[in-house]
Amino acid sequence: MWYLTEGRQAILDTVREFVRTEVAPQALEIDATHEFPLALFKRAGELGLLGVTVPEEFGGLGADQTTSALIYEEIATAMPVLTIAMGAHSFLAGGLIEMLGSVEQKKTYLVPAAAGEIIMACGSTEAVGGDNQVEFATRAVLDGDEWVLNGGKVLICNTGVADLYVVVAVTADHVDPVTKAGLSAFLVPAGTPGLGIGKPEHKLGWHGSATGSLSFTDCRIPRENLLGPLDGCLQAMFVSATTEFLSCGPVSLGIAEGAYRMALAYSLERTQQGQSMFDRFQVTRHKLARMYGEIESLRALVYSTYAERDRGQLCLAQGRLLKIKGAEVSEYVAREAIQLFGGVGTVVETGVERYWRDAKVMAIGGASVEALNDVVAGLIKRNLA
Ligand SMILES: Cc1cc2nc3c(=O)[nH]c(=O)nc-3n(C[C@H](O)[C@H](O)[C@H](O)COP(=O)(O)OP(=O)(O)OC[C@H]3O[C@@H](n4cnc5c(N)ncnc54)[C@H](O)[C@@H]3O)c2cc1C
């Protein structure tokens, strides 16, 4: 592959071994039990996979974005949900700290986060308004030297297991519908009195992501736990969320590859009247050829976009396109893979239908593809795409 340099290949080799020996053997169990993959998450920290792009002074590998994409793609071939937990930690929460945090805040949180010593989550979405921040109701009010938070968040990954929650709250009289000024980010450590943690939702896919709700009832945090400018976190969030949307490209690519590999192997192995399904049915061959084509098109889009990002482009529109296109391709390939398996494809223990469940959630989790398309349209109109 044109994007595989010697350095990236070396990291990829390590990740392949991790996936083969530790991640893949636990994938079905995590899917069945819905347990957060804590041991694997910690192991990812030991291997440096939780702070790939974080500067070395803050405990990361200081590697480029393409290296991060390779890692996410490889892990997602076996256990997509591990990359979801990693992304919420490193890109959603970690990205905001990296963009908005003081040097002290970065040292305090990014260093142990990169090593997997602490787990982080990012709470933005609310029950009313979804990801339309203008309608947010969680408020933070300054009282002496403390911020007092009241309100709640829903559908937040890594809840319960996180040691630190990066929380978005309203700090002005109202949120400006255009600039979104009036929202600020806060660092809320687990265990803070007044912080309530809901139990994980039972979901279609991403089993083990520990996605649940947060509540704040007179939850007091020190004044210095404000992250970034007062009333002005949303612009940074728009940019930092791009990194998370970008990562949905390689994650979706990994999901599609995992499902495709299983379908190809099965079609070559399953026989009818002495012939494999692959050799016997043109429709089987053509399905696989089209799945392969979609995967390779997505790969081209993913790695050319990451190359742009590594050249310093923000990729605001392209990042969102990776999430949109990735969700489409992974859902299509995973759906066709189930079809090629026939009846056993619908059996959970076969291990192929879970790729479709995970792919379906890719179109919503973090942001719906429809809302993202709307943002892309806005960027096109402003000539920012
Ligand atoms: C598994 C999972 C994990 C998640 N993890 C996190 C997390 O860690 N942190 C966090 O803050 N949030 C998280 N979320 C929340 C996620 O970001 C929201 O679910 C998503 O933004 C959609 O918001 P909503 O569910 O309220 O849907 P709504 O906003 O109610 O939207 C419903 C539907 O309406 C349509 N729609 C909505 N807005 C638009 C628009 N602007 N243009 C066109 N159509 C639109 C879409 O079809 C959308 O699916 C997670 C969600 C899931 C499912």
The ligand as a MOL file (V3000), in Angstrom:
LIG
                    3D

  0  0  0     0  0            999 V3000
M  V30 BEGIN CTAB
M  V30 COUNTS 53 58 0 0 0
M  V30 BEGIN ATOM
M  V30 1 C -23.7790 3.9920 20.8060 0
M  V30 2 C -23.7450 5.4820 20.9200 0
M  V30 3 C -22.6540 6.0990 21.5190 0
M  V30 4 C -22.6370 7.4980 21.6860 0
M  V30 5 N -21.5760 8.0900 22.3270 0
M  V30 6 C -21.6160 9.4110 22.6040 0
M  V30 7 C -20.5740 10.0240 23.3860 0
M  V30 8 O -19.6170 9.3810 23.8060 0
M  V30 9 N -20.6890 11.3460 23.6750 0
M  V30 10 C -21.7410 12.1030 23.2460 0
M  V30 11 O -21.7850 13.2810 23.5540 0
M  V30 12 N -22.7360 11.5510 22.4980 0
M  V30 13 C -22.7010 10.2380 22.1710 0
M  V30 14 N -23.7080 9.6530 21.4460 0
M  V30 15 C -24.8500 10.4440 21.0600 0
M  V30 16 C -24.8860 10.7300 19.5710 0
M  V30 17 O -23.9720 11.7400 19.2700 0
M  V30 18 C -26.3300 11.1060 19.2100 0
M  V30 19 O -27.1270 9.9330 19.3280 0
M  V30 20 C -26.4100 11.6570 17.8080 0
M  V30 21 O -25.7440 12.8890 17.7600 0
M  V30 22 C -27.8460 11.8530 17.3770 0
M  V30 23 O -28.5610 12.5550 18.3560 0
M  V30 24 P -29.9460 11.9470 18.8630 0
M  V30 25 O -29.7380 10.5220 19.1770 0
M  V30 26 O -30.5100 12.8120 19.9100 0
M  V30 27 O -30.8580 12.0240 17.5830 0
M  V30 28 P -31.7640 13.2390 17.1590 0
M  V30 29 O -30.9890 14.5080 17.2140 0
M  V30 30 O -33.0560 13.1410 17.8790 0
M  V30 31 O -32.0050 12.8790 15.6380 0
M  V30 32 C -32.8620 11.8200 15.2110 0
M  V30 33 C -32.7470 11.7090 13.7100 0
M  V30 34 O -33.2080 12.9360 13.1160 0
M  V30 35 C -32.4040 13.2510 11.9840 0
M  V30 36 N -31.6740 14.5040 12.2210 0
M  V30 37 C -31.2530 15.0290 13.3890 0
M  V30 38 N -30.5820 16.1900 13.2000 0
M  V30 39 C -30.5580 16.3920 11.8670 0
M  V30 40 C -30.0200 17.4280 11.0270 0
M  V30 41 N -29.3300 18.4620 11.5310 0
M  V30 42 N -30.1950 17.2990 9.7020 0
M  V30 43 C -30.8770 16.2500 9.1720 0
M  V30 44 N -31.4120 15.2600 9.9060 0
M  V30 45 C -31.2620 15.3220 11.2260 0
M  V30 46 C -31.4380 12.0740 11.8120 0
M  V30 47 O -32.0120 11.1110 10.9660 0
M  V30 48 C -31.3050 11.5350 13.2200 0
M  V30 49 O -30.8650 10.1900 13.2530 0
M  V30 50 C -23.7200 8.2750 21.2150 0
M  V30 51 C -24.7970 7.6430 20.5810 0
M  V30 52 C -24.8210 6.2770 20.4300 0
M  V30 53 C -26.0020 5.6460 19.7540 0
M  V30 END ATOM
M  V30 BEGIN BOND
M  V30 1 1 1 2
M  V30 2 1 2 3
M  V30 3 2 2 52
M  V30 4 2 3 4
M  V30 5 1 4 5
M  V30 6 1 4 50
M  V30 7 2 5 6
M  V30 8 1 6 7
M  V30 9 1 6 13
M  V30 10 2 7 8
M  V30 11 1 7 9
M  V30 12 1 9 10
M  V30 13 2 10 11
M  V30 14 1 10 12
M  V30 15 2 12 13
M  V30 16 1 13 14
M  V30 17 1 14 15
M  V30 18 1 14 50
M  V30 19 1 15 16
M  V30 20 1 16 17
M  V30 21 1 16 18
M  V30 22 1 18 19
M  V30 23 1 18 20
M  V30 24 1 20 21
M  V30 25 1 20 22
M  V30 26 1 22 23
M  V30 27 1 23 24
M  V30 28 2 24 25
M  V30 29 1 24 26
M  V30 30 1 24 27
M  V30 31 1 27 28
M  V30 32 2 28 29
M  V30 33 1 28 30
M  V30 34 1 28 31
M  V30 35 1 31 32
M  V30 36 1 32 33
M  V30 37 1 33 34
M  V30 38 1 33 48
M  V30 39 1 34 35
M  V30 40 1 35 36
M  V30 41 1 35 46
M  V30 42 1 36 37
M  V30 43 1 36 45
M  V30 44 2 37 38
M  V30 45 1 38 39
M  V30 46 1 39 40
M  V30 47 2 39 45
M  V30 48 1 40 41
M  V30 49 2 40 42
M  V30 50 1 42 43
M  V30 51 2 43 44
M  V30 52 1 44 45
M  V30 53 1 46 47
M  V30 54 1 46 48
M  V30 55 1 48 49
M  V30 56 2 50 51
M  V30 57 1 51 52
M  V30 58 1 52 53
M  V30 END BOND
M  V30 END CTAB
M  END
